[in-house]
Structure formats: C-alpha cells, structure tokens
Amino acid sequence: MDRQTLKSKFKQTCDILRNEIASVNYIIQLSWMLFLKLYDELEDDRELKAKLKGQIYKRNIPSPYMWKEWVYKDWRSEKLVKFINNDLFPFLAKLNGNGERELISTIFSGKEIQNFLSDGYKLREVALLLDEIKLKTKEDIYVISTLYEELLPEIGEMGKYAGEYYTPRPIIRLMVKIVNPKLGETILDPFMGSGGFLIESYNHILKNKEVFTTKETQILNDMFMGEEKKDVPYLIGIMNALLHNLPTTRIYKTDTFSEDIRKIQEKDRVNIILTNPPFGGKFDERFKSNFPVKSSDTELMALQYVMRKIRQGGRVGIVVPEGVLSNTTGPFVRVRKELLENYNVHTIISLPKGVFTASGKTPVKTNLLFFEKTTPTDEIWYYEHKHPLGMVKTRYGKWVEKQYTKTDPIRDEYLIDCYEKWKNREVSENSWIVKIEDIDKETYELTPRNPNNLKKKKLRPAEEILEDVLKEEKEVTGLLAELKSTLENAFKPREGEEWRAVKLKEVAEIIMGQSPPSSSYNKEGKGIMFLQGNKEFGELYPKPIMFTTDPKKLSQKNDILISVRAPVGEVNIADKEYCIGRGLAAIRFKGEPKYLFYLFLLTKEKIEELGKRGTTFRAVTKNHLSKIKIPLLYRNGKPNIERQKEIADYLDMAYEKLKIIKEKVKSQISQLDEMKESILDEVFSYDKVK
C-alpha cells in the first residue's frame, strides 16, 4: 500500500471517530481497536510460522474474539455493540496467564478503556477501514506510527491528563543523544506515558548497529523497561511500542512510587533512566514512607526515585520544573545536597516556558537535568535554550522573548546548537560552566543564571519609539471617526418604524434549567454536554467540561443562556444543544439572537435587582424574566427582525473596533514607558564617556 493511501485511510478513520466521539476519547477508541488489529496480525504470523515447522500455535485471543472474526460479521448495529461491550471486553479483561496474556488483560480491565461508539454501523465502518491498512514493510510501519504520534499532543490540548505523558519528540531525541544508550544496557522510563523515551532509545541503538545476531536480538528485547499507572497512557504507550516494533514484555502498569526506594538492591537497578515525571500534583500520602526525604511534591519524589534506581556507573536524563533546582525549603535542599555529593551532575539545559504548551502541559519553566552515578559533582555545564527568533514585539509594543506555541513547536534543528556545544562543553553567549565551589553550600541552588544576561540591554532610540506611538495615534483617531459616523444613524427609527417596549414573554419562550442526577455526570463524553452554570461561559459561547447521560432540560442552538442564580445576569449564546442545570435559563427569542444577547449585556444590573433575596443570595425566577421589558423596533405592527440583525451587526463591528482601539492604547502606554527609559539612557549613557 503506497504512502498516500495509508495516510488517507488512517486520517479517514480519525475523522469518523472525531465526529462521533467527544473529546480525547476518540484516541482511546482508535488505540484499542488498532491494538486488536495489529495483535491479530501478529498472531497470524506466529500461526503461519508454527504451521511451516509442523507445530501448533495456541492463540492468546482465540475465536470468536479474534479481530478478523467479529469485524466481518454481518450483525445488526445493536448486536455488534452488545458483543463488544458484553462479550469481547469482559473476555479480554479476564485473560489468565503471564506475558502477553497478562498485558492484554491489564489493558482491557482498565476502567477508562471502553467502547465509546454506540452506533454499531459506525463501529464496523471504522473497523473495516483499519483492517484495510496493511503494514507490510518498514515504510508502512513508519508512516502509521508517525501519524499516530501526531495525534498524541491532542490529548493535552483537549484538557485531558494535562498532556502529562507527552514530551515533544525533539526534546526526547536530544536527551537520548546526550545519555547515549548502548546495546546491553537496561533502559527504564518509570513514568512512561506514551513511551517516547523508550522508542527513541530503541531507534538510537538501531541507527548505530544495522545487523544483530540472534543473541544480540534477545539482548535488545530484554533492555527496555517502562512503568505507567494510568489506564489511558498505558494503552497508548503499549500501542505506540507495538507500532515501533519495541518489545513490550517489560512494560508494566503500576504506580512507580509504590516501590520502597530504601530497599532497592543493586541487582534491581538499571543502567539508564530517561523520563519526564509528573509534576505540579500532590504526592500520595500512602507512599511517603518509601522515601528518605518526605515531600508532597511529585517532582521531588520522582528525582529521589531515579537517584536510588540508577546503577553504579549509570546515566540519567530527567525533565524537572525550575522549582527542583531553585526551591530553598528543607526537602529540596537535602535532595540537591545528596545529588551533588553522591552523583556527577554534568549538564543542565534551561528551556523556555512554552516548550510543553503544545502538548498540553502548564507553561512552567522546565530544565533538562543530566547526571551519572560515578563521582561527586565537580562542575556543571549549563545551556540556555531560547526560541531562534529571540526578542519579538507584542501587539502592545512591548519587546519580549519569543515563546514556543502549539502552532510553532520546538524542532530538532533548533537544538543542534545545544548538542554541538555540549559535546565539547563549549562556553559561549548561551552556555557557561559553574564550578562546585561556586555553588551556595547552604541552599545548593542550581538555578540556571546566564552570566551574559547581566550585560546592558539594548534599547530602541526614543525617536523610533515616538514614530510608532504617533502612527498608532493616527490609527486610533481614524477608528474613532468611523465609529462616530456610524453611531449617528445607527438607531434612529426609519420611516414606518417605531420603538416599542414589550415583555420578554411576548417575544420569547423561557425554559428554566433543571439539574440532572449527579450520578449521571461524567467527563468521558457519555451523553449530552451539560452546563451547570455560568462558570462554563466563554466570551460568547459556552465551554462545557461535563456531560450527562440523564438530561432534564435542554437548550437549542441560538438560545440565549442566562445565569439565574448568583451571580445573576451573565449571558452566552448556545452554539449547539445543551442540557442546562438549575443555575441557567434558556431564552428562545423569536428574533435575532445576538440582538437579545447585547441587550442583556446592558440590562445585567437590572436583572440582578429583580432577584434579590436577603442580602447575599440572589436568584431570578421565570416570572421575573417574563416581565422584563425589552425595546424592539416595529414596522407594520410587527417586530422588524431585519433591523435587529442590522443592529447586531453594527454592535459586532463596534465591539471589534473598540477592542482594537484598547489594544493600540495599551501599546502606546507600554511604548511611552519604554521611551522614558530610552530618553534617560540617551542622556546619561556612559558609552559617551571616552
């Protein structure tokens, strides 16, 4: 199958799943289905090889549960869904045995791994498309594995799992090159996620040796170890490993922190650890006794774990937030002291905030920390990585460091400079060396501080800044003039028109919300999107995070959604059907929705006054809403809906122009502050003194 056909089939499959399944769950659906397809083909291959040798191969997934049997069954929709949910999943979850049978059982017994397609015909359509994808060559495997990996950052973008297990591949490849794993070394990622570190380590070894003997192949298969505690990352990690032909026999679903690190023996340690542990969360209190230094910070406990798990002579590359290097509270100081005194910390690479933004992580400052279990630290080579574009001007006129974003992620070529300088521990504008004797012995702080940044910063000339300010002033004046000319004629009644004040109940249906049972709430995309109150409101349209399988009251597309319980009066427009809770009401206006939306923005305070109860709690009833009087233009005794649309369009335009004006005024203020500094610099600059 050619590359383009493979891509087309895979993307077609993903598009169907995206349309049918909410949020990130479509990747879960794709993963377990793709896993069963690939595993079925793997067992076919083993069966054929056994047959050629006159042997019998016993399948781990036998009939009628093997992929090819149920995919091609001519069942009705409900029968196929029933088979998947009530027969296939329970069978796979209860598989007994070791090795692959245990792995399959672990995957399908996960609570978050389930069938999200309730339409059996769509399920069969997806399965048949996947079955058409034939992975006959290394090129085929490369194409599909690449396409699959491109999906993984979406998990973080959609707010699921905070992107905690997807590390940008250029970062991983740099870390692997620095640690340089070799054939025969045991490699562990104790917080495996999607398996990127293991896969890139595997690829690194394959690049350095093209042909393997039978013995070397066995050694290669036993080298890679991974641990992951969550259902979805574990499934995706296994799936990713299979696509890259990485052995999965030593990848376990377990909580790494449950291991008592004080009792780890040398035989249980490994040669190499490469990992990006979870950080920002709270540590499980049950496992604190497993660690010599107690803390609630997962990142500090993860560092302690890898320090104890690495073998004498072993090498570590780990992603850490800045706090691990800079926090001066007791636990952090004690761990850093031990790290410097008992391990050789040779490299720290400072990354800008946005590196992990594209994969969903909170944009915190992170560093790549490298150390060996050999001798105490003598000196540390630091490198400060920045976006290659350097300083950029914001829309407010301020100059800031360019950051990586979802649309502009970090790339391999951006890290070439770092690796080339690392090889020779070169000192430059963005790299420097800190001797152990220069590190504070009270705090053992390791925060990257580039000594070259202390140089005098370059300021723009005051005249150049003034020109920019005057240019923006001219643009602001022009926008204000446009607003003035439109405003003069925007709302005057035309011939045959008149303004009338009418009660809301006369021109709209009012639907008060009703909260469904809390037992029906979920974030897995089951049922219909549910809005509890105005906390899910956006600037114009809602941003729901909850679903319900038992909706009570529904809003329709273009309904005005209004908050009727404290805080009262906030409004949004429904962009689709929603279940609405008791904190909301839906106004089904017999006119232009945006006209009423803007009107409610104006009357928010009046609506609040309607619902006063006591001094602190406010709520608005259906009776209150029905009596609200709204101004409408009438023509020939009927509301003029065309004029409502015209007024709404004008308000859209006015709001957009005002937004631009505000941004330009902010830019002017920012640049005037910059100009003050520039004028002082020009007057008192020591550069003039010869």
N, C-alpha and C positions, 0 to 999 in steps of 0.2 A: 504494500500500500504506500503510495507516494506521500511525501511530507504534507502537501496541501490538503489531501483528502483526510489524512489523520487529524490535522488541525480542525478542519471543517466539522468532522464527526464529533470530536471532543467538545468543541465550542457549541455545537447544536445541542448536545446533551446538557451542557451547563445552562444554556439559555432556557431550555424547558424547565429545568429544576428551579432556576431563579424565579420564573414566572409562577410556579406552583407552590413553592415553599418559602415561607417568610424568613428573613434574616439569614444568619450564617448556617442555619440547619440544612440548607441545600448542599453545603460542602460535606456535612456529615453523611447525608444520603448518598452522595456521589462516592464517598470514600468506602463505605461498607459494601456498596454494590460493585465497585471496581475491585475491591479486595476479593470478593467471592468469584468474580470472573477470572482474575489472574491466578487465584489459587486453584480453580478448576482446571485451567490450562496447565499449571504446574503438575497437578496430579495426573492429567492425561499423558504428559511427557514421561512421568515416572512409570505409569502403567505400560506404555509402549516399550520402554527400555527393559522392563522386567519381562515382558512377553517375548522379546527378542532373545532373552537369556534363558527362556523356558521356565521363568519364575512367575509367581503370582504377587501382584501388589495390592495390598488392602488399603482402600481409600479412607482418609480421615473424615471426609464428607461424602457419605455414600448416597445411593439412590434412596428416596426420591428428593433428597435435599441438595444434590449437586446442581450447580448453576444451570448447565445446559438442559436439564430435565424440566425445571419449572419455568424457565424463560420462554420455552416454546410451547407450553401447554395452552390449548385453546379454551381457557377458562373465562367465565364472566368476570367483570370487574370486582365484584364483592368476594368471589371465591378466591381470586388471586391474593387480594389484600388479607383475607382471613388466613390463607395458607402462610403468608409471610409473617403475620403478627402472632398467630396461634400455634403454628407448627415449626416453621423454619427457625425463628429466633429462639424459642424455648429449647429446641434440639441442639442448636449450636452452643447455647449458654451452658448446657449440661454435659457437654462432651467430656468424657473421662480420659485420663492418661497424661503423659508427660510431653515435653517438646511442643510440637506444633498444635496438637490437640488442646493442650493447656492454653496456648496462646490464643487460639480461636475462641475457646470458652471464656477467657478473660475479656476479649474484645466484646463479645455479644452478650455478656452478662452485665456490662456497664449500663447504668440507669439512663445515661444521656444518649446512648446509641440505640436508635429506634427507627422505624419506618415512618417518615413524615408525609408520604403520599397516600392519601385516602382514595384517590381515583386509580383503580386497577388498570385502566386502559393507558393512563399516562405512565404508570409504573412499568407496564410491558413495553411501551414506546421507548422509554429511557433504557431499559434492559437490552432491547434489540439493537439500539444504537451503539451501546457499549460493546455488545457482542460482535458488532461489525468491525470494531477496532482490533486489528491483528498486529501483534508485536512480534514480528518475525526476525527483525535484525536489531543490531545495537543502535542504528539510526532511529528506528521506530521507537525504541525504549527511551532514547534521549528526547525525542520530540514530545512524547506524552508526559514524561517525568518533568520536563521543563514547563509545560502547560499547567500541570498540576501544582507545581511550586508557585507559579504566578498567582494562583488563587489564594494561597495561604495568608498573605497580608490582609485580605478582605476580612478575615476573622477579627482582627484588631480594629479595622476601620468601622465595622458594624457594632463595635462596643461589646463584643463577646470575648471573654477571657482576657481582655485588655491587651491583646497581642503579646501576651507574656511569654509565649513559646516560639515566636518567630523572630529570628535575628536576621537582619539584612545580610544576604549572602556575601557581598564584598567584605564585610567585617569578618565573617567566619573564615573566608579564604585567606585574609591577611593573618589572622590568628593561627590558622593551621600552618601557613608557611613559616611563621616565626617559631612555633613549637616543633615543627618538622617531624611528625610521627614516622616511624620506620617499621618495616616488616618484623614481626615477632614481639612488638611492644603492645601491652594491653592498653586499650584506649577507653576511657569512661566519660560519659556525659551524665552526671547524676540528676540533671534537670532537663531531660532530653527534648521535650516538646516535639517539634516536627522532625527532629533527627538531623538537622543541618550540619552540626559539628561532626557527627559520625560519618555522614555521607561524604562530606568534603575531605575528611581524613582518609576515607576509603579511596576516593578519587585521587588524592595526593600520592598514595602508595602505588596505585595502578599506573600513574604517569611516570613514576621513577623506575618501574620494572614491568616490562611488557609480557614476559613469559614466566609462568610459575610451574614448578614441579608439583607432583601430587602432594608431597609432604608440605611444600610451601603453601599450596591452596588450603590445606587443612589448618595450617598455622594462621593464615589470613582469616579463615572463617571463625576462628576462636578469639580473635583480637578485640572485637568490638562489643562494648557493654553500654547499656542505657537503662535509665530508670525514669519513670514518669508516673505520677499518682492520679492524674485526672483522666476520665474516660475518653474525652474527645481528642486531646493531644496524643494520648497513647495510640488510638486508632490511626490518626493521621501520621504519626511517627512510623508506625508499622507499615502503613500504606506507602509512604514515601521511601522507606527502606526497600520494600519489595520492588518498587519501580526502578530503583537504582541498583538492584541486584545485591544489596547489602545483607549479609546474614542476620537473621533476627533471633537466633537461638538464645542469645544472652541479653535480650531486651525485656525488662520486667516492669509490670505495673505494681508500683509500691511507693510508699512515702519515704523518700531518702532520709528524712530527718528522724525516722523511727529507729535507725541504727545507732547504737551506743558507740560514739566515736572514741570513747576512752578505752574500749575493749578491742579495737581493731588491731589485728596482728599483721606482721609483715607479709605473710602469705596471702592475705586478703587485700593487700594494697595493689595499686596499679602504676604503670609507667607514665601514663599521660592522662591528664584531665583537661578537657576543653568544655566550657559551659557558660551559659548565660542564666544564672539563677533568678528566681522570682524576687522582686524587691518592692518595698512600699507596703507590704502586707504585714499582718500580725502573726507572730510565731505561735504554733500550737503549744499551749502550756504543758500538755502531757509529755512532750519530748524534751523539755528544758533540762531534765536530769541527765540526758545523754551527752551534755556538753560541759566542758570545764568552765567556760565563761558564759554566764546566763544573760540572755537579752531577749527582747520581744521583736527585734528587727531580723527579718528573714535573711537579709543580705549579709549580716554579720555572722549568723549561724551557718550560712552556706559557705562563707570563707573558712570558718573553723573546720567544717566538714572536709573540704578539699585539702586543707593543710594536713589533716590526720589521715586522709585516704591515699595520699601520694606516697609512692615507694621511695626509698633512699636512692638518690640519683635521678628521680623522676622530674617531669616538667609540667607546669600548669599555665594555662591561659584562661582568664576568667573576666567577664564583664562585671564591673561594680559601679554603683552610683557614687557620686563625689563624696557623699557623707562617710563612706567607708574609709576614705583617705583623710578626711578633714574633721570628722566629729571628735571632740575632745572630752567626751564623757568617759567614765571609767572603763566600761566593757570594750569600747572601740580602741582606747589607748592600750589596754592589756593585750588585745589580739594583735595590734600592729607591732608592739614591742616583741612579742614572740615571733612574728613573721620576719622581722628584720634580724633578730638574733639567731634564729634557727634555720632560716631559708635565705637563698640568694635572690632577692628581688632585683632583677636586672633591667626591667623595662616597664614604663608606664606611658600609655598613649592616651592623651586627652582628646575627647570627642566633643563636638558642639552639640547643643541641645536637640536639634531636630533630627538627628540620625535615626532614632527609633520611632519618630512621629508617623512615618509612612506605614509602619507595621502595627500601629495602634497603641504603642506604649505611651505613657505620660511623658511629655517632653522634659525630662530631667537631665541634668548634666551627668554624663557617664564617662568611664575610663576603662581601658583595657589593661589589666594587671597581669604581668608575667613573672613567674618565679620558679626556682628549682630547689629541690631538697638536696642541697650539697653543702655549701659553706655559708657562714653568715654573710649578710649583705655588705659589700664594700662600696659600691657606687651604683646609682640608678640613672639610666638613660631615659630622658623624657622627650616626648614629641607632642607638639600641639597641632592637631589637625583642624583646619578650617575649610569652609567651602571655597573652592577655587576662585569664585567671583569676588571674594573679600568683602570690602565695605560697599553697601548699596544704600541708595536714598529711598526713604519711605515716602508714602503719599503725603505725609505731613511735613516733608522736607528734612527729616532727621536722618543722619547717616548712621547706619547700624551694620553689624556683622551679618552677612547673608547666611540664612539657615537652610538646611535641607527640608524638603516638604514631600508630601505624597506624590506630587507631580514632578518633583525634582529630587529624586532619592540619591543617596550616595552610590558611586560607581567604582568599579575596580580600578579604572585608570586614575581616579582621584587619590588612590592610596599607594601608587607606585613610588612617589617621593618618600613616603614614610618607610617603606620596606627597603629601598635602596640606601637610605641614610642609616637605617637600623643595622644593616649588615656590617657597616664599618663604625658604628656608634659615632656618627659624624655630628659635630657641633655646628649649628647654623642659626639663622634667624628664628626658626621654629623648632629647634632641638637643642638640648643642653644636658649637662651632667651634674648631678648633685652627689657629693661625697657623703659617706655615712657620718663623718664628724660634723657636717653642717646641718644635720637633722636634729631638731629640738628633742632632747632626751627626757623631757617632761611629758610631751604630748605625742611624740613620734609621728607628727603630722606629715603627710606625704602629698598634700595638695599640689597639683601642677601649677607653678607660677613662672611663666616665661620671663626671664630677666630682660629680654629685648623689648618687652611691652612697656618698660619703665621709661623708654625714650620719649622725647617730646612729641606729642601728637600733632599731626598736620592739620591746619585749619584752612578753610576756604577764605579767599580775600573778601573783605567787607563789601567791596563794590559788586562782586559777583553775587553775594547773598542779597544785596539790595535790589539788584536787577530781577532776581527771582521773585522777591516779595512784591515788587511793582507789577510784574507780569501777572501774578495771581490776583492782585488787587483789581486789575483791569478785567480779568475773567469773572470775578465776583460781582463787579458792577454790572457787567453785561447780563449775568444770570438774574440779578435783582430787577433789572429793567424788563426782562422777558416776563418775570412773574407779575410785575406791576401792570403791564399792558393786558395780560390775560385776565387778571383779577378784576379789572374794571368792568368787564362784560360777562363774567362767568356765571353769576347767579341772578341776574336781572330777569324777571319774567318777560317772555316774548309775547307777541300779540296772540290773544286767545288763551294765555296761560295765567294761572293764579296759584299762590301758595296756600295750602290748607294744613291745619294741624289735625291729624287723625290718630285714633287709638291704635296701638300696635295690634290688638286682637282683630281689628277690621281688615288688616292687610297681611296678616301672617298667622301661621299655625305655631303654637308654643308647645314643645314637648319637654317636660321635666325629666331629668335623668333619674335612674334607679340603679343602685349598685348591685351587681350580681354576687352570688355567694363567693366568699373569699377562697373557698376550696377549688373554685374554677379558674383562679388566676394562674398565669404561667408566663414565662419569658421564652418559651421554646417555639412560639409561633403556632400553637394549637388554638383553633377557633378564630375569633374576630378581634381586631385591635380594640383595646379598652382604654378610655380616658377617664381617670379618676377625678381630675380637677384641673385647675389652670397651671399646675406645676409642669404639665406636658405641653403647654402652649409655646409656640415659636413666635416669630415676629408677625407672621401672617397665618401660617398653617401649623397644626399640632405636630409634635414629635413624640409619638407614643412609645413606651417601652414595655407595656404589659398587654397580655392577651387574655381572653376569657372564653371558655367553652360553653358558658351558660348566659348569653346576653339577655338583658331585660328590655332596655330602651335603646333605640337606635337613632342616630342622626344620619342624614343623607348628604351626598355631595352638594356643596354650596349652601348648606345650612350655616347660620351664624351661631357659633358656640359662645355662650356667655357664662361666666362664673357667678353662681347664685349663692355660694357660701363663702365666708371670709377666706381670702379677700374678695370682695364682691366687685363685679363690673368689668373684669378683664375679658377681652374678646379675641376670637380667632375665627377663621373660615374653615369648614370641614372640606378637605380635598378628596375625601372618599367616605365610605360608610364606616361609622364607629359605634361601638357600644359606649354610652355615656353614663357615668356614675351620678350620684345624687348631688355632687358639687357643681354640676353643669346643667344648662338647659340648651335646647336647640331651637332656634327661631327659623322657621321655614317661610321666608319672605316671598310675597308674590310680586317680586320686582328684581332689581339688580342687587345681588348680594353685597358687592363692595360698597354700594351707596349706604346700606344699613350698617356695614362694618365701620365706615368712617364716622357715621352719625353716633354710634355707640362709643367710639373713642372720645367724642366730645361730651357725651352725657354720663360718663363713668361716675362722676361725683354725685350727680342727681340720683342715679340708680342706687348708689350706696346709701343715700339718705332714706330711700324708700324702705330699706330693710333693716333699720336699726332695731336691735333688741337689747335693752340694757345698755351697758357702756362698752363692753368689749366684743360681744358676739353679734355678727350681722349676717342676715340671710334674706334672700329675695324669693317670694313665692310666685306661683303662676298668676295669681290675682294681681300682684304688684306689676309684673311685666305686662299683663294685658292692658293695663290702664295708662302705660307710658304713651305720651303724645309725641308723634314724630312729624316733622314738616315734609310735605310732599308737593311737588308741582303737578297741578291738574290741568288737563286740556280736554275740552268737550265732556266734562263731568267725570273723566277717568284719570287715574294716575298716569303721568307721562313717563313710561319706562325708558324710552329712548333718551329723554333728558337726564334720567337717573344714571344711565350708562355714561352719558357725556360728562356729567359732574364727577362721577367716579374716576373717569379717565383723566380729567383735569387734576383731581386730587392726587392720583398716582404720579402725574408729571410734577406737580408742585412739591410733593414729598421727596421725589428723587432729586429735584433741583436744590431743595433745602439741604438734603444730605450732602450733596457735592459742595455747596457753599460752606457748610460746617467744617467739612474736611479741609477745604482750602484755607479757612480762617485758622484752624488748628495748625496747619502747615506754616502759615505766616507767623503765628506766635512762636512756634518752635524755631523758625529761622531767625526771628528777631533776637531770641535768646542766644542762638549761635553767633549772631552778628556782634552782640555785646562782647563776647569772648574774643572774637576776631579783631575788633577795634582795639581792645586792650593789648592784645598780642602785637598788633602793628605799631602801637605807640611805644610799648616798653620792651619790645623784643631785644634779647641780649645778642641776637645774631648780628645786630647793627654795630655792636661794640667790637672794634678791631684791636 
